[in-house]
Amino acid sequence: MPARADVMIAGGGFAGLALAIALRQGLGDAFTVVVADPALDHPIADARSSAIAAAARRLFSALGVWDEVVSHAQPILDMVISDSKLEDVVRPTFLTFAGEVAPGEPFAHMVENGRLLAALHGRAAADGIVLASDAVARFATGPDRVAVTLAGGASVETRLLVAADGARSALREQAGIGTVGWSYGQSAIVTTVAHERDHRGRAVEHFLPAGPFAILPLTGRRSSIVWTETTAEATRILALDDAGFHHELERRFGLSLGELSAVGRRGAFPLGLKVARSFIAERFALLGDAAHMIHPIAGQGLNLGLRDVAALAEAMVDAARLGLDCGGATVLERYQQWRRFDTLSMGLATDGINRLFSNRSDVLRLARDIGLGMVERLPALKELFIHEAAGITGEVPRLLKGEAL
Ligand SMILES: Cc1cc2nc3c(=O)[nH]c(=O)nc-3n(C[C@H](O)[C@H](O)[C@H](O)COP(=O)(O)OP(=O)(O)OC[C@H]3O[C@@H](n4cnc5c(N)ncnc54)[C@H](O)[C@@H]3O)c2cc1C
């Protein structure tokens, strides 16, 4: 472990590793990057897969990570949305999205989390990033440096500490940064299923009264399920035996893809909205879920985190190339300004959609179905939604355009 590092990143999840690679590739071998995470040498098995928006895929391409996952990535070719009660026999389609953000470039791909994390880990190791299988325990900030202490006792002096330690970030708390938000009282059940018929790259979102039930295409005849229930109901369903779980799954999935079989582990994640009151403090930055946790209804949490990565990396690389302090206040302010508005608007949008759809009111159901029907008839609005979901609107950092830093 080096005694000094230019940047120390706490958390070797998607956000932390992607930032480390971007900085190392942007600033070269002389720029020391340390990533510390106790899970680095024994990754926690993750039952989830992620929708990777086009902009995030461009970032992974620019970082040399996409080639490692592309053979396991399923393009989402179209998406249909239905709004119905659980007992409804027919689930009419209210909205369909199809198309590409550029010729030959789908608006998103589905990738299993484990594969993506392994590819990031491999790239980080190959790029000479110091990977420490240890937790960051505490830190003390001075005018030019942060003294960081790891749980195992090692210490590192750095110009910037980046907390990419997830939604329950202990480092955010140590930095005295509060959060705003609330729990939804809902949990997302996740699993992977195999089915008889081909999904043809179609993603399906059934808005059921308890919340969205998403069927997201994976490579082969497999799909990833993200299934929202109240937390009490999710706990009950998760505890069922295989036959009981299969029955509940099939009631929601339907038979459009033929016989189903569960092929993956099951897990459940409590859902909430949580946004940090500030993304920065002195020589300290929050990144990814440590800065914001949102409802997975639009599959955007990780994509938001990767937008943080692209913005912070660009601000730091531009400063360092001018000989400026890449952990100083100017760089951090630029990062925060770039990310705050986008994060708040995405957080509030997912919150609004979840509230509108996760309920049993017939009046609201009529209102939202009229709304969906209107969007369905307005191609320009649909295109805007696709580009927004793909992450390619607004002031886009270079990495999200697929350009090297
Ligand atoms: C059901 C569900 C489905 C989702 N689907 C999608 C989707 O389709 N598309 C999408 O974009 N997003 C999706 N998301 C959101 C996405 O999974 C998260 O936004 C993403 O995993 C966050 O990545 P991260 O690197 O910020 O944090 P994490 O993945 O939580 O990583 C944090 C890391 O920090 C480490 N750590 C913790 N404490 C310390 C410490 N003190 N020192 C060092 N390391 C520490 C942990 O071990 C962990 O490895 C979904 C979320 C859920 C719940």
The ligand as an SDF file (V2000), in Angstrom:
LIG
                    3D

 53 58  0  0  0  0  0  0  0  0999 V2000
  -33.6110   -3.9920   -7.6790 C   0  0  0  0  0  0  0  0  0  0  0  0
  -32.6940   -2.9900   -8.2910 C   0  0  0  0  0  0  0  0  0  0  0  0
  -32.5530   -2.9490   -9.6770 C   0  0  0  0  0  0  0  0  0  0  0  0
  -31.7220   -1.9900  -10.2610 C   0  0  0  0  0  0  0  0  0  0  0  0
  -31.6390   -1.9330  -11.6280 N   0  0  0  0  0  0  0  0  0  0  0  0
  -30.8920   -0.9710  -12.2040 C   0  0  0  0  0  0  0  0  0  0  0  0
  -30.8270   -0.8420  -13.6210 C   0  0  0  0  0  0  0  0  0  0  0  0
  -31.4310   -1.6100  -14.3760 O   0  0  0  0  0  0  0  0  0  0  0  0
  -30.0590    0.1480  -14.1620 N   0  0  0  0  0  0  0  0  0  0  0  0
  -29.3980    1.0320  -13.3660 C   0  0  0  0  0  0  0  0  0  0  0  0
  -28.7580    1.9570  -13.8930 O   0  0  0  0  0  0  0  0  0  0  0  0
  -29.4210    0.9280  -12.0110 N   0  0  0  0  0  0  0  0  0  0  0  0
  -30.1470   -0.0480  -11.4200 C   0  0  0  0  0  0  0  0  0  0  0  0
  -30.1740   -0.1570  -10.0520 N   0  0  0  0  0  0  0  0  0  0  0  0
  -29.3280    0.7280   -9.2420 C   0  0  0  0  0  0  0  0  0  0  0  0
  -27.8740    0.2190   -9.1730 C   0  0  0  0  0  0  0  0  0  0  0  0
  -27.8370   -1.1520   -8.8130 O   0  0  0  0  0  0  0  0  0  0  0  0
  -27.0460    1.0310   -8.1720 C   0  0  0  0  0  0  0  0  0  0  0  0
  -27.2330    2.3950   -8.4670 O   0  0  0  0  0  0  0  0  0  0  0  0
  -25.5700    0.6950   -8.2560 C   0  0  0  0  0  0  0  0  0  0  0  0
  -25.3270   -0.6410   -7.9040 O   0  0  0  0  0  0  0  0  0  0  0  0
  -24.7570    1.5850   -7.3260 C   0  0  0  0  0  0  0  0  0  0  0  0
  -23.3870    1.3770   -7.5540 O   0  0  0  0  0  0  0  0  0  0  0  0
  -22.3100    2.0490   -6.5840 P   0  0  0  0  0  0  0  0  0  0  0  0
  -20.9750    1.6530   -7.1050 O   0  0  0  0  0  0  0  0  0  0  0  0
  -22.6000    3.5010   -6.4060 O   0  0  0  0  0  0  0  0  0  0  0  0
  -22.5940    1.3940   -5.1540 O   0  0  0  0  0  0  0  0  0  0  0  0
  -22.5190   -0.1610   -4.6830 P   0  0  0  0  0  0  0  0  0  0  0  0
  -22.7180   -1.0820   -5.8400 O   0  0  0  0  0  0  0  0  0  0  0  0
  -23.4550   -0.2450   -3.5220 O   0  0  0  0  0  0  0  0  0  0  0  0
  -21.0260   -0.3080   -4.1850 O   0  0  0  0  0  0  0  0  0  0  0  0
  -20.5700    0.2090   -2.9660 C   0  0  0  0  0  0  0  0  0  0  0  0
  -19.3040   -0.5390   -2.5660 C   0  0  0  0  0  0  0  0  0  0  0  0
  -18.7430    0.1100   -1.4220 O   0  0  0  0  0  0  0  0  0  0  0  0
  -18.1930   -0.8620   -0.5640 C   0  0  0  0  0  0  0  0  0  0  0  0
  -18.0510   -0.2560    0.7800 N   0  0  0  0  0  0  0  0  0  0  0  0
  -19.0360   -0.0130    1.6940 C   0  0  0  0  0  0  0  0  0  0  0  0
  -18.4990    0.6030    2.7760 N   0  0  0  0  0  0  0  0  0  0  0  0
  -17.1630    0.7710    2.5300 C   0  0  0  0  0  0  0  0  0  0  0  0
  -16.0850    1.3590    3.2440 C   0  0  0  0  0  0  0  0  0  0  0  0
  -16.2300    1.9120    4.4590 N   0  0  0  0  0  0  0  0  0  0  0  0
  -14.8420    1.3350    2.6830 N   0  0  0  0  0  0  0  0  0  0  0  0
  -14.6500    0.7980    1.4590 C   0  0  0  0  0  0  0  0  0  0  0  0
  -15.6360    0.2470    0.7350 N   0  0  0  0  0  0  0  0  0  0  0  0
  -16.8880    0.2320    1.2630 C   0  0  0  0  0  0  0  0  0  0  0  0
  -19.1470   -2.0350   -0.6660 C   0  0  0  0  0  0  0  0  0  0  0  0
  -18.5070   -3.2490   -0.3040 O   0  0  0  0  0  0  0  0  0  0  0  0
  -19.5440   -1.9930   -2.1470 C   0  0  0  0  0  0  0  0  0  0  0  0
  -18.7340   -2.8490   -2.9390 O   0  0  0  0  0  0  0  0  0  0  0  0
  -31.0090   -1.0880   -9.4420 C   0  0  0  0  0  0  0  0  0  0  0  0
  -31.1260   -1.1550   -8.0530 C   0  0  0  0  0  0  0  0  0  0  0  0
  -31.9700   -2.0740   -7.4770 C   0  0  0  0  0  0  0  0  0  0  0  0
  -32.1060   -2.1010   -5.9680 C   0  0  0  0  0  0  0  0  0  0  0  0
  1  2  1  0
  2  3  1  0
  2 52  2  0
  3  4  2  0
  4  5  1  0
  4 50  1  0
  5  6  2  0
  6  7  1  0
  6 13  1  0
  7  8  2  0
  7  9  1  0
  9 10  1  0
 10 11  2  0
 10 12  1  0
 12 13  2  0
 13 14  1  0
 14 15  1  0
 14 50  1  0
 15 16  1  0
 16 17  1  0
 16 18  1  0
 18 19  1  0
 18 20  1  0
 20 21  1  0
 20 22  1  0
 22 23  1  0
 23 24  1  0
 24 25  2  0
 24 26  1  0
 24 27  1  0
 27 28  1  0
 28 29  2  0
 28 30  1  0
 28 31  1  0
 31 32  1  0
 32 33  1  0
 33 34  1  0
 33 48  1  0
 34 35  1  0
 35 36  1  0
 35 46  1  0
 36 37  1  0
 36 45  1  0
 37 38  2  0
 38 39  1  0
 39 40  1  0
 39 45  2  0
 40 41  1  0
 40 42  2  0
 42 43  1  0
 43 44  2  0
 44 45  1  0
 46 47  1  0
 46 48  1  0
 48 49  1  0
 50 51  2  0
 51 52  1  0
 52 53  1  0
M  END
$$$$
